[in-house]
């Protein structure tokens, strides 16, 4: 490609308005646009991506037995430093599933143990696609202080876990 063509393309791209960048909406666009959603504290004025619409689903956590030789969700949080890099087994119910993020399925598991901040264990896997309400056995290494960017930080997470669905949710 010649220098003249490259120069023309560069000049053209610099003169075209960039969508969303310093562009003021027309009065008709302003009238049609919904009001912006409130942002969580600590995030900028404009979200980098849509915020999740829902939190974890309400799931009955009664009667979940601790895995043989395993830990409860609360145990994993309480022993997080000693367990870092080591495999654990945790049985619980799936309360949230997000598929296809960074090539993995992201699962939130609870077993009724723990308090606010230590009752929900985040797990990544490529081996299973459980549904909310399924009872699962999770086995995998505990990771500490993981920052995936865009505000997704985990003090404790079980990554690349084997997830076995033991009981499917009843509808």
N, C-alpha and C positions, 0 to 999 in steps of 0.2 A: 504494500500500500504506500502511495506517495506521501511525502511530507505535506503537500497541499491538501490532500483529502483528510489526513489526520488532523491538520490544523482546522479545517472546516468543521469536522465532527466535534472537535473539542470546543470550538466557539459556539456551536449549536447547543451542545449539552450545557454549557455555562449560562446560556440565555434562557433556556427552558425552565419554568418553575418546577421545583421539586415537590412532589405530593407530600403534604404533611410538614414541610419545612418552611417556616416563615410565610406560610400562605394563609391569608385571612379568608375565611369562608364568606361567600356572598350572603346577602340578607335572607335569600330563600333557603340556603344551606343551613344558616343559623336557626331559622324557624323550624326546620325539619329535624334537626339534630337533637337526640335525647340528651338530657343533662348528664354530665360526667359522673361516674360512680365514685364514691369516696375511696380514697387510697389508704391502705394500711399505713400506720405510722412508720416513718423511716424510709419510705419509698418516695421517689420523685413525683412530680405533678402528673406525669404521663406514664401509665403502666407500660412495661416493656412487652407484655403479652397479656391476654385476658386472664383475669383472676378466676380461680375455680368457683363454680356456681354453688356448690354444696359442700358441706363438711361430711364427716363420716356418718354412715347410715346407722340408725338405731338397730342394734342387734342384741338378742337375748344371750347374755354371757354366762348364764347359770349352768353349773355342772361340767365345766371344762376341766378335765383332768390334766395335771402336769405330765409332760412327756417323760417316759422312763429314762432316767439318767439325764434329764433335761432341766431347763430353767423356766420360770415364769417370766412374763414380760417385766414385772417389777424387779425380779432377780437380775435380769440383763442390765437394766439401768443402774441398779445398786452396785453391781460388780463390773461395771463397764471398763474400768481401767485394767483390771485383772483379765478380763475376757477379750480385750482388744487383740485382733489378729487370730483369735482362736475360734474353732467351730462351736456352735451351740445348737441345741434342739429346743424348739418352743412349739407348743400346741396352742392354738387359739382360733378365734373366728375372724373371718375377713370382714372388715367394716368399710373398706374403700379399695377400689381397683382402678388404676390408670394404665392403659396398655399403650405400647408403641412409643414410649418416651425414651429417647436415647437407646433404642433397640431393645428395651426391656419392659417387663410388666412391673409396676410399682404397686405394692400391696401394703395396706395398713392392717395389722393384726392386734387383737385385744383378747385377753383371757379373764378379765375381771380383776386382775391384780393391779397394784400401783395406784397412784393418785394423779391429779392434774399434772401433766407434763411427763409422767412416767408410766402411763397406762396404754400407750399406743406405740407399737413397734413398726417402723417402716422397713420393708423388705423389698429387694429387687430380685427378679428371677427371669430366666428365659425358658424354664422347664414346664411351667404350668400357667393356666389361665383360669384361676378360680373365680367364683362369683361371690358377691356380698352375701354373707350368711353362712358360707361354707366353713366347716371345721377343717383346718389344715395343720399339717406337721411341717414346720420350717426347720431346715438344717443348713447352716452356713456360717461363714466367718463374721464376727462382729468387727465393724469399722467404727472409728472414732473421729469426730471433728471433720466431717466431710462437707465441703463447700462445692456445690455443683454450679454456682453462679446464679444470677437472676433472683437472688433471695432464697434459694433452696439450700439451706444449711441444716445438717443433722449432727447432733451431739453423739447419737448412737444410731447405727443402721446396720442391718444384715444384708450384705451385698452378694449377688450371684448365688443365691440360695437354691437348694433343692426344695421344692414345695410339693407336698403330696396332699391331695384332697382326700380326707378321710370320710367326711360326711357332707353330702350336698345339702344346700339350703332347701327347706320345704317352703313352697309358696302358699 
